[in-house]
Amino acid sequence: MTSKLNTLSHLLGLVLLLTVYTPTLAKPTLKKPLQAKVNTAVRTENNGQVILEDVPPIPRSIKDALRRYQNVRSAQVVGWTKESDGLLIKTRFAEVSQLHRVDHAKGARDQLTFFDEPVGQVTRQPNGNVIAFTMDSGGSELAQMFILDLESGEHRMISDGTSKNSALLWSRDGQQLAFQSTRRNGRSNDIWIMDPRDPSTARMILKSTDGSWWGPVDFSNNGNKLLALQYISISDVRAHQIDIKGGQIELLAGSKDQPSQSYPLMYDKSGEGIFMTSNEASEFAHLIHLNVRTGSRKVLSAHLEWDVKTFAMSKSRERAAFTVNEGGRSSLYLLDTISHLSERVKGLPIGLVQSLDFNPKGDHLALTLNTSKTPSDAFVLELDKDPIAYRHLTRWTHSEVGGLDTDTFVEPTPITYPSFDHIKGKAREIPAFIYRPHTKGRHPVIITIHGGPESQFSPRFSSAYQLWIKALDAAIIAPNVRGSSGYGNTYVNLDNGFKREDSVRDIGALLNWIKTQPDLDADRVAVLGGSYGGYMVLASSVLYSDRLRAAVDIVGISNFVTFLKNTKDYRRDLRRAEYGDERDPEMNTFLQRISPSNHVDKITIPMLVIQGENDPRVPVSEAVQIVKALRQANRPVWYMNALNEGHGYRKKENRDLSRQVITLFLQEHL
C-alpha cells in the first residue's frame, strides 16, 4: 500500500502517465498547424505526424551515432501481485510503456497490456487480481480510467470518456474506487467514488469550489472516512478528512492564514492517527504523526534537514518506508509505525529511489532505483522481522542500455555558484550539477533548465546528456535556480509574483561563473529547457543573447498572459497561484513586460522550438506565436511540432527524432 507524493505533476493528475487509443476514448481535436511563409521549408516525418519547418534533413552520421543511445529501456515498479510472488512494472518494448509482470529476479517480462498509448497510473485491487489504470490519447492528458482483469486479460473503460481523471485509490476491501475527476463541468478538480463493477454508481463526495485541486489519499479501515489532499499552490497544501456518508469535511493540517506544505499520507494502524509531511514549523517537510482525535503531533524526522518525499506502508500498517531528498539524491529509511523508530537503509547505490511498495505479506519492499549510470530498474529489499531491520537488496530487472558501456559515463558533480543578491553579507549560492567531459581542453557548455517551476533537477540516468558529452565534447550544467524545490520553503518562494525574473538572473550569474572555469568555453554556450524551463530559455535569450550561441525551447511559455488564458481551465487557477493573476491590471502589465514574445528584437541567437499539438498545459499557440515573431524579425528558427503528442514526447519514434534534431542543432551552433 503506497502513498507517493513527490511533485506537482504527480499531484495534478499524475502528469504524463496517461492513456490509450480506444474507439470510445475521447480523442483531441487536431488544430491546423502553423502556416509557413513562402520561404519556409516544410516536411513531415513519422507518417506525417511530425511537422518540421526549416529543419535540415538529419545526416546519416547523426542517426548512426544516436542509435545506441536511443535504444535504452527502463522499468518502473507499480506494485506486487496478489500472491506476493511477482512484480508489476511499466516498461517499453515497442513505442510506449506498457504493463508487464516479472515473477522473480532477472525473470522475463510478461507483457499484460498492448495499447498504442502509454499506460499511466496503475493500482491493484487489494486482495484481488483486478488492476485499475489510467490512459489518455495523443498526449491530451484527458486520462480515462480502465479496469483490467489479470486472469482473463479483458479490460474496459469505467470513466465517462471525456473528463480528466487521476489519483485512483482502492478502498481497503477493494470494493470502492475513489478518484479525482473533472466530470462535473470539465473544469473543477473534484473527488468522486464508485463501485468499479458498476460505473453508474459514481458519485461526487467533494466539490472543489475555489479552483484548487483535490485528490483522495487513503481510506479508513472501515471505509467510512477518506484522507484527502487539497493543493492550492506549492506553498499551500492542506490535509482533510472526509466523512463519506455524512459529507462532513474536517481540516487536519494547513490553513489560509498560515500556509504550509501539509501532505496527508496514510492512516496509522489504530485509525486514530495519520502520517503526514509538513513544513509548518520548518524550512523542510518533516514526517509527522498526527493524532486526529486530540490534534497532538510528533515530528519523526526532526534530525533530517531535508524534505521527506515518497512514503509507503505495509498492509498490516506496522512498518513503513520513506525517502529523503538530500540535495537531489535519495536516502531510504524504514519506520516502525508503532514505536516511531526509524533506520536508514545502508549500501544503496547513490541515485533516486521511487515507487516504494510493500508486498502483501509485508516481508519485502519493492522500489525503483535510478542512478547516473543505470536507468530506472526494479529492486526488492528483503526485510527482517524487526520493522526497521533488513537483509539484502536484489535487482529484479536489468534494463537494456543499447550496448553502451555505462561505466565510462560522466557522473555529475554537485556545485554551487554565487548569484546577484546577498544573504547576511554573502552572495546567495545557487545549487547545480555539472557533467564535465573526461577529455582535456575548453568545452562548449549546454545549460539545461528544469520546468515546474517548482521542480528540481536530480542527477538521474540520461543517455541524451552522455551523447552530447561524447558527440559534442560538451559540458552539461543543470542549475536549480531559485524557485526550485528541495532546498527549503524560503528558496522555493524566491521567484514568486513580481520576483519572476530573479530566477532568470540566476542564469546570468551562471554565465559569469562559467567564465571563471578554465575548462569551459564561455563563448560557446547554449540553453535548453522544457515547459517553464522553456520560458527560462526564451527569457535568457532575451537578456543574454550576447553571451549565448543557441537556444532550445521545448513546450515553453512565450507569454504569461496568453498562456494563462489558454491553458486548460482545470489548471488555470493553480497556475495563477504561481505566476500571478493576469486579470489584475498591475500583474498583467508586469507579465507582459517579462514575456519573451514581446522582446523578440533582443533575441539574436538561433532558436529551436519543439512542441506537441495537443499540449493542454502549455498550448501550441505559445510555440506558434514565438515562431511567428522570430520569423517576422528575420531570426533563424527551427520548428518541430508533433500532431500526436502533448506536453513532451512519449512515443519512441518522436523522442528519437527530436533528439536527432536537437543534436544536429547543437552541432551546427556550438
C-alpha positions in Angstrom: 0.0 0.0 0.0 1.6 3.2 -1.1 1.2 7.0 -1.0 3.5 8.6 -3.4 3.5 12.4 -3.2 6.7 13.6 -5.0 6.0 16.6 -7.3 3.3 18.9 -8.6 2.9 16.8 -11.7 2.4 13.8 -9.6 -0.3 15.6 -7.6 -2.1 17.2 -10.5 -3.2 14.2 -12.5 0.0 12.1 -12.1 1.3 14.0 -15.1 2.2 12.2 -18.3 1.0 8.8 -17.0 -1.8 9.0 -19.5 -3.7 7.0 -21.8 -4.5 4.9 -24.8 -6.5 5.0 -28.0 -9.7 3.0 -27.9 -12.8 3.7 -30.1 -14.7 5.1 -27.2 -11.9 7.2 -25.7 -12.1 10.9 -26.4 -9.5 12.0 -28.9 -8.1 15.5 -29.1 -9.2 17.7 -31.9 -6.1 18.5 -34.1 -5.7 22.2 -34.8 -4.4 23.4 -38.1 -0.6 23.6 -37.8 1.3 26.9 -38.2 1.2 28.1 -41.7 4.6 28.6 -43.1 5.8 31.6 -45.0 6.6 31.2 -48.7 10.3 30.7 -48.0 9.8 28.2 -45.1 11.0 24.7 -45.9 8.3 22.2 -44.6 8.5 18.5 -44.5 6.9 15.7 -42.4 8.3 12.6 -40.6 6.8 9.6 -38.8 3.9 9.0 -41.1 3.0 12.7 -41.3 2.6 13.0 -37.5 5.6 15.4 -37.1 5.9 18.6 -39.0 9.4 20.1 -39.4 9.8 23.7 -40.5 13.2 24.9 -41.6 14.8 21.9 -40.0 17.5 20.4 -42.3 17.5 16.7 -43.1 19.2 14.7 -40.4 22.5 13.3 -41.7 23.0 9.6 -41.6 26.1 10.1 -39.4 23.9 11.6 -36.6 21.3 8.9 -36.9 24.0 6.2 -36.7 25.7 7.9 -33.8 22.5 8.2 -31.8 21.2 4.7 -32.5 22.6 3.0 -29.4 21.8 6.0 -27.2 18.2 5.8 -28.3 17.7 2.1 -27.5 17.7 2.4 -23.8 14.9 1.0 -21.7 13.8 1.3 -18.1 11.5 -0.4 -15.6 9.3 1.2 -13.0 7.7 -0.6 -10.1 3.9 -0.2 -9.9 3.1 -2.9 -7.4 3.1 -6.6 -6.4 1.0 -9.5 -7.5 -1.8 -10.7 -5.2 0.3 -13.7 -4.0 3.5 -11.7 -3.3 5.3 -13.8 -5.9 5.8 -11.3 -8.7 6.2 -7.6 -9.5 4.0 -5.5 -11.8 6.2 -3.0 -13.7 5.9 -0.5 -16.5 8.4 -0.8 -19.3 8.7 -0.2 -23.1 9.4 -2.8 -25.7 7.7 -1.1 -28.6 6.7 2.6 -28.9 5.3 3.3 -25.4 5.4 2.0 -21.9 3.0 -0.9 -21.0 2.2 -3.0 -18.0 4.3 -6.2 -17.5 4.8 -8.9 -14.9 8.1 -10.2 -13.6 8.0 -13.3 -11.5 11.5 -13.4 -10.0 14.8 -11.6 -10.1 16.2 -11.4 -13.7 13.0 -13.0 -14.9 11.3 -12.5 -18.2 8.9 -9.6 -18.6 5.5 -10.9 -19.4 3.5 -8.1 -21.2 0.0 -7.6 -19.9 -1.3 -4.5 -21.9 -0.9 -3.8 -25.6 -2.1 -0.3 -26.3 -0.9 2.4 -28.7 -0.7 4.9 -25.9 1.3 4.7 -22.6 -0.4 3.3 -19.6 -0.5 5.9 -16.7 -1.2 5.3 -13.1 -1.6 1.6 -12.2 -3.0 0.3 -8.9 -4.0 -3.3 -8.0 -7.2 -4.1 -6.1 -6.4 -5.2 -2.5 -6.8 -9.0 -2.2 -7.7 -9.2 -5.9 -6.4 -9.7 -9.4 -8.0 -6.6 -10.9 -6.0 -3.6 -12.0 -7.3 0.0 -12.2 -5.3 2.2 -14.5 -5.4 5.5 -16.4 -4.7 6.2 -20.1 -5.1 9.2 -22.4 -4.9 9.7 -26.2 -2.3 11.7 -28.1 -0.9 13.5 -25.0 -4.2 15.3 -24.3 -4.0 14.4 -20.6 -7.7 13.7 -20.6 -6.9 10.5 -18.8 -9.7 7.9 -18.6 -10.0 5.1 -16.1 -9.9 1.4 -17.0 -10.2 -1.9 -15.3 -8.0 -4.9 -16.3 -8.7 -8.4 -15.2 -5.3 -10.0 -14.8 -6.7 -13.5 -15.1 -8.7 -13.1 -18.3 -6.7 -10.2 -19.8 -10.0 -8.3 -20.5 -10.2 -4.6 -20.0 -12.9 -1.9 -20.1 -13.2 1.8 -19.6 -15.2 2.9 -16.4 -15.0 6.7 -16.8 -17.1 8.9 -18.9 -14.7 9.2 -21.9 -14.3 13.0 -21.8 -13.2 14.1 -18.3 -9.7 14.2 -16.8 -9.2 11.6 -14.1 -6.3 10.7 -11.8 -5.3 9.7 -8.2 -7.1 6.3 -8.3 -7.4 4.8 -4.8 -8.9 1.5 -3.8 -10.8 1.1 -0.5 -9.1 -1.4 1.8 -11.8 -4.1 1.0 -11.3 -3.5 -2.7 -15.0 -2.7 -3.3 -14.8 1.1 -3.9 -12.6 3.3 -6.0 -12.0 6.9 -5.2 -10.6 9.3 -7.8 -10.1 12.9 -8.9 -12.2 13.9 -11.8 -13.3 17.0 -13.8 -16.5 15.2 -15.0 -18.8 17.6 -13.2 -18.1 20.5 -15.5 -14.8 19.7 -17.3 -13.1 22.4 -15.2 -13.2 21.6 -11.4 -11.0 19.0 -9.7 -13.5 17.2 -7.5 -13.3 13.9 -5.6 -15.6 11.0 -6.7 -16.2 7.5 -5.6 -17.6 4.4 -7.4 -18.1 0.7 -7.4 -15.9 -0.1 -10.4 -18.1 -3.2 -11.2 -20.9 -0.7 -11.9 -19.6 2.7 -13.2 -23.1 4.2 -13.0 -22.6 4.3 -9.2 -20.1 7.1 -9.5 -20.9 10.0 -7.2 -19.1 13.1 -6.2 -18.2 13.3 -2.5 -16.3 16.6 -2.6 -16.9 19.6 -4.8 -14.0 21.9 -5.5 -15.3 25.5 -5.4 -12.2 27.6 -5.5 -10.1 26.3 -8.4 -7.8 24.2 -6.1 -7.0 20.5 -6.8 -8.5 17.8 -4.6 -7.5 14.2 -4.5 -8.1 11.1 -2.4 -5.1 9.8 -0.4 -6.2 6.9 1.9 -9.4 5.1 3.1 -10.0 4.5 6.8 -10.2 0.8 7.8 -14.0 0.7 7.8 -14.2 2.7 4.6 -16.3 5.4 6.2 -13.7 8.2 6.0 -11.2 9.4 3.5 -8.0 11.3 3.8 -7.9 14.0 1.1 -5.3 16.4 -0.2 -6.1 20.0 -1.3 -3.4 21.6 -3.4 -3.7 25.4 -3.8 -0.1 26.2 -4.6 3.4 24.8 -3.9 3.4 26.6 -0.6 -0.2 26.0 0.4 -1.2 22.3 0.6 -3.8 21.2 3.2 -4.8 17.8 4.7 -8.5 17.0 5.2 -10.7 14.1 6.4 -14.0 13.5 4.6 -16.9 11.6 6.2 -18.0 9.7 3.1 -21.6 9.0 4.2 -22.3 12.3 6.0 -20.3 14.5 3.7 -18.6 16.5 6.5 -15.1 17.8 5.8 -12.6 18.3 8.6 -9.4 20.3 8.1 -6.5 18.4 9.7 -3.4 20.5 8.7 -2.6 23.6 6.8 -4.6 26.8 6.6 -5.1 30.0 4.7 -3.7 32.1 7.5 -0.6 30.0 7.9 0.1 28.3 4.6 2.3 25.2 4.6 3.1 22.2 2.6 1.0 19.7 4.6 0.6 16.4 2.7 -1.5 13.7 4.2 0.0 10.2 3.7 -1.9 7.4 5.4 -3.9 6.4 8.4 -1.9 4.6 11.1 -2.9 1.1 12.3 -5.2 2.3 15.1 -7.1 4.6 12.7 -6.9 7.4 15.3 -3.8 9.0 13.7 -2.3 9.7 10.4 1.2 10.1 9.0 1.8 13.3 7.0 4.6 15.5 5.9 4.6 19.2 6.7 7.0 22.2 6.8 4.6 24.1 9.0 7.3 24.8 11.6 10.4 24.2 9.5 12.1 25.0 6.2 11.7 21.4 5.2 8.9 18.9 5.0 9.3 16.6 8.0 7.5 13.3 8.6 4.9 13.8 11.3 2.4 11.6 13.2 -0.8 13.5 13.9 -3.4 12.2 16.4 -6.7 13.1 14.6 -8.7 12.9 17.8 -6.5 15.0 20.1 -4.6 17.1 17.5 -1.3 16.2 19.1 1.7 16.0 16.7 5.0 14.2 16.9 7.8 15.0 14.4 9.5 11.8 13.4 12.3 13.2 11.1 13.4 16.4 13.0 17.1 15.2 12.7 16.9 15.2 8.9 17.2 18.7 7.4 15.8 17.7 4.1 12.3 17.0 2.6 10.7 13.7 3.2 9.3 12.5 -0.1 7.9 9.1 -1.0 6.1 7.1 1.7 4.7 3.6 1.8 3.2 1.4 4.5 2.7 -2.4 4.8 -0.7 -4.0 4.7 -0.5 -4.6 8.5 0.4 -0.9 9.0 3.1 -2.0 11.4 6.1 -0.9 9.2 6.6 1.9 6.7 9.3 3.2 4.4 10.1 6.7 3.3 12.7 8.5 1.2 14.5 11.8 2.0 15.6 14.1 -0.8 19.2 15.1 0.1 20.1 17.7 -2.4 18.6 15.9 -5.4 19.6 12.4 -4.3 17.6 9.9 -2.3 18.1 8.2 1.1 15.8 5.3 2.1 14.5 4.8 5.7 12.5 2.1 7.3 10.0 3.1 10.1 8.4 1.2 12.9 4.9 2.8 12.9 4.2 1.8 16.5 7.4 2.9 18.2 8.1 5.6 15.6 11.8 4.5 15.4 13.4 4.7 12.0 16.6 3.3 10.5 18.4 4.4 7.3 19.0 1.6 4.7 22.7 1.5 4.1 24.5 0.3 1.0 22.1 1.6 -1.7 23.6 2.9 -4.9 23.7 6.7 -5.0 20.7 7.8 -7.0 16.9 8.3 -6.9 14.6 6.0 -5.1 10.9 6.0 -6.0 7.8 3.8 -6.3 8.0 2.2 -2.9 5.6 -0.8 -2.4 5.5 -3.5 0.3 4.3 -6.9 -0.8 1.0 -8.2 0.7 3.0 -10.4 3.1 4.9 -7.4 4.3 8.3 -9.1 4.2 9.7 -7.5 1.0 9.8 -3.9 -0.2 9.9 -3.1 -3.9 11.4 0.1 -5.2 12.5 1.8 -8.4 16.2 2.9 -8.4 17.8 5.2 -10.9 21.4 6.3 -11.0 23.5 8.4 -13.3 24.9 5.2 -14.8 21.8 2.9 -14.7 18.3 3.6 -16.0 15.4 3.1 -13.7 15.1 -0.6 -12.7 13.1 -2.7 -10.2 14.8 -3.7 -6.9 13.5 -5.7 -3.9 14.7 -5.2 -0.4 14.3 -8.3 1.8 13.1 -7.4 5.3 13.7 -8.9 8.7 11.1 -9.5 11.4 12.0 -6.3 13.2 10.1 -3.5 11.4 13.3 -1.5 10.8 15.6 -4.4 10.1 16.5 -5.6 6.6 18.7 -8.2 5.0 19.8 -7.5 1.4 18.8 -5.7 -1.8 18.2 -7.7 -5.0 17.9 -6.2 -8.5 15.0 -7.7 -10.3 15.3 -6.1 -13.8 18.3 -5.2 -15.9 17.1 -2.8 -18.5 19.0 -2.6 -21.8 21.3 0.3 -22.4 21.8 -0.2 -26.2 25.2 -1.9 -25.7 26.7 1.2 -24.2 29.5 0.9 -21.6 27.9 2.9 -18.9 31.0 2.6 -16.7 32.5 5.2 -19.0 29.6 7.7 -18.5 30.4 11.0 -16.9 29.0 11.4 -13.4 27.6 14.7 -12.3 29.2 16.7 -9.6 27.2 18.9 -7.3 28.4 22.6 -7.2 27.1 26.0 -6.1 27.8 29.3 -7.7 27.2 32.9 -6.5 24.2 34.9 -7.7 23.4 38.6 -7.8 21.8 39.0 -4.3 23.2 38.6 -0.9 22.4 36.8 2.4 24.0 38.1 5.5 26.6 39.9 3.5 27.5 37.0 1.3 26.3 36.2 -2.2 23.4 33.8 -2.4 24.7 30.4 -3.6 22.7 28.6 -6.4 22.9 24.7 -6.4 23.7 23.0 -9.6 25.1 19.8 -11.1 27.8 19.7 -13.7 28.9 16.9 -16.1 32.5 17.6 -17.1 33.9 15.6 -20.1 36.9 13.3 -19.5 38.7 15.0 -22.3 41.1 17.9 -21.9 40.6 21.4 -23.3 37.9 24.0 -23.2 34.5 22.6 -23.7 31.3 24.1 -25.0 28.5 24.2 -22.5 24.9 23.2 -22.5 22.8 24.7 -19.7 19.7 22.6 -19.2 16.9 24.2 -17.1 14.1 22.2 -15.5 10.4 23.1 -15.5 7.8 23.4 -12.8 9.0 26.0 -11.9 8.9 24.2 -8.6 10.7 21.0 -9.8 14.3 20.1 -9.1 17.0 18.7 -11.3 18.2 15.4 -9.9 21.1 13.5 -11.4 19.2 10.7 -13.0 20.3 8.5 -15.9 20.3 10.4 -19.2 21.6 8.9 -22.4 21.0 12.2 -24.1 23.4 14.0 -21.8 26.0 11.3 -22.3 25.5 11.5 -26.1 26.1 15.3 -26.1 29.2 14.9 -23.9 30.6 12.3 -26.3 29.5 13.6 -29.7 29.9 17.4 -29.0 32.6 17.2 -26.3 30.2 19.4 -24.3 29.9 20.0 -20.6 26.3 19.9 -19.2 25.3 22.2 -16.3 21.9 21.8 -14.7 21.1 24.6 -12.2 18.4 24.5 -9.6 17.6 28.2 -9.8 15.6 30.0 -7.1 12.0 28.7 -7.1 13.3 25.1 -7.2 12.0 22.6 -4.6 14.2 20.6 -2.3 16.1 23.5 -0.7 13.6 24.8 1.8 10.5 26.8 1.9 12.2 30.2 1.6 14.1 29.1 -1.5 11.1 27.8 -3.4 9.2 31.1 -2.9 12.1 33.4 -4.1 10.7 33.6 -7.7 7.0 34.2 -6.9 5.0 37.1 -8.3 7.0 40.2 -9.2 10.2 38.3 -8.4 9.9 36.1 -11.5 12.9 37.4 -13.4 15.2 36.9 -10.5 15.4 33.2 -11.5 16.5 34.3 -15.0 19.2 36.4 -13.4 20.4 33.2 -11.8 21.2 32.1 -15.3 23.2 35.3 -15.9 25.1 34.5 -12.7 25.8 31.1 -14.0 27.2 32.6 -17.3 29.5 34.7 -15.1 30.7 31.5 -13.2 31.4 29.7 -16.5 33.8 32.5 -17.4 35.9 31.6 -14.3 36.3 28.0 -15.3 39.4 27.2 -17.3 37.9 24.1 -18.9 34.7 25.7 -20.0 34.3 27.9 -23.1 32.2 30.9 -22.2 31.9 31.8 -25.9 30.1 28.6 -26.8 27.1 28.2 -24.5 23.6 27.0 -25.4 20.5 26.9 -23.2 17.9 24.1 -23.3 14.7 23.6 -21.3 11.1 22.5 -21.3 7.8 23.9 -20.1 8.7 26.6 -17.5 12.2 25.7 -18.4 11.3 26.7 -22.0 10.2 30.1 -20.7 13.6 30.3 -18.9 15.3 29.5 -22.2 13.4 32.2 -24.0 13.9 34.8 -21.3 17.6 34.0 -21.1 17.8 34.5 -24.9 16.2 38.0 -24.4 18.6 39.0 -21.6 21.8 37.2 -22.6 21.8 36.8 -26.4 25.2 38.4 -26.5 26.6 35.6 -24.2 24.8 32.6 -25.8 25.2 30.7 -29.1 21.9 28.9 -29.4 18.7 28.1 -27.5 16.3 25.1 -27.5 12.7 25.8 -26.3 10.6 22.7 -25.6 6.9 23.2 -25.0 7.8 26.6 -23.4 5.8 29.6 -22.2 6.4 32.5 -24.5 3.8 34.9 -23.0 2.4 34.5 -19.5 -0.8 36.3 -20.2 -1.7 34.3 -23.3 -0.5 31.1 -21.5 -2.9 31.8 -18.5 -5.8 32.5 -20.9 -5.2 29.4 -23.0 -4.0 26.7 -20.6 -6.7 24.2 -19.8 -9.3 25.7 -17.4 -8.9 22.8 -14.9 -5.4 24.1 -14.1 -5.6 27.8 -14.7 -6.2 28.9 -11.1 -3.4 26.6 -10.0 -1.0 28.4 -12.3 -2.3 31.8 -11.3 -1.2 31.0 -7.7 2.3 30.5 -9.0 2.7 33.1 -11.8 0.2 35.8 -10.8 -3.3 36.6 -11.8 -3.3 38.2 -15.3 -6.8 39.7 -14.6 -5.1 42.1 -12.1 -4.0 45.2 -14.2 -0.7 45.7 -12.4 0.2 42.0 -12.6 -0.9 41.9 -16.3 1.4 44.8 -17.1 4.3 43.0 -15.3 3.7 39.7 -17.0 3.6 41.4 -20.4 6.8 43.2 -19.6 8.7 39.9 -18.8 7.2 37.8 -21.6 9.7 36.9 -24.2 7.3 37.2 -27.1 7.2 40.9 -26.5 11.0 41.2 -26.8 11.9 39.2 -29.8 14.0 42.1 -31.1 16.5 41.3 -28.3 16.9 37.7 -29.4 19.8 37.4 -31.8 20.7 33.7 -31.5 19.3 30.7 -33.4 16.3 29.1 -31.8 14.9 25.5 -32.0 11.2 25.3 -30.9 9.7 21.9 -30.1 6.0 21.5 -29.4 3.2 18.9 -29.1 0.0 19.9 -30.9 -2.3 18.5 -28.1 -0.5 20.1 -25.2 -3.1 21.0 -22.5 -0.6 22.7 -20.2 1.4 25.0 -22.5 -0.8 25.1 -25.6 0.6 25.0 -29.1 -0.3 28.7 -29.5 2.6 29.6 -27.3 5.0 28.0 -29.8 3.2 29.4 -32.8 3.4 33.0 -31.6 7.1 32.9 -30.7 8.0 31.2 -34.0 5.9 33.7 -36.0 7.5 36.6 -34.1 11.0 35.3 -34.7 10.4 34.8 -38.4 9.0 38.3 -38.7 12.1 39.6 -37.1 14.2 37.5 -39.6 15.7 35.4 -36.8 16.8 31.9 -37.6 14.3 29.4 -36.0 13.7 25.7 -36.5 10.2 24.5 -35.6 9.1 20.9 -34.8 5.5 20.0 -34.0 4.2 16.5 -33.3 0.5 16.2 -34.0 0.1 13.1 -31.8 1.8 14.4 -28.7 1.1 16.7 -25.8 3.3 18.2 -23.1 6.5 16.4 -24.1 7.0 13.4 -26.4 6.1 10.0 -25.2 6.3 7.9 -28.3 9.7 6.5 -29.1 9.8 7.4 -32.7 9.0 11.0 -31.9 11.5 11.1 -29.0 14.2 9.7 -31.3 13.5 12.3 -34.0 13.5 15.2 -31.5 16.9 14.0 -30.1 18.3 13.8 -33.6 17.1 17.4 -34.4 18.4 18.8 -31.1 21.8 17.1 -31.7 22.1 18.5 -35.2 21.0 22.0 -34.0 23.6 22.0 -31.2 26.3 20.6 -33.5 25.7 23.4 -36.0 25.8 26.2 -33.5 28.2 25.1 -30.8 
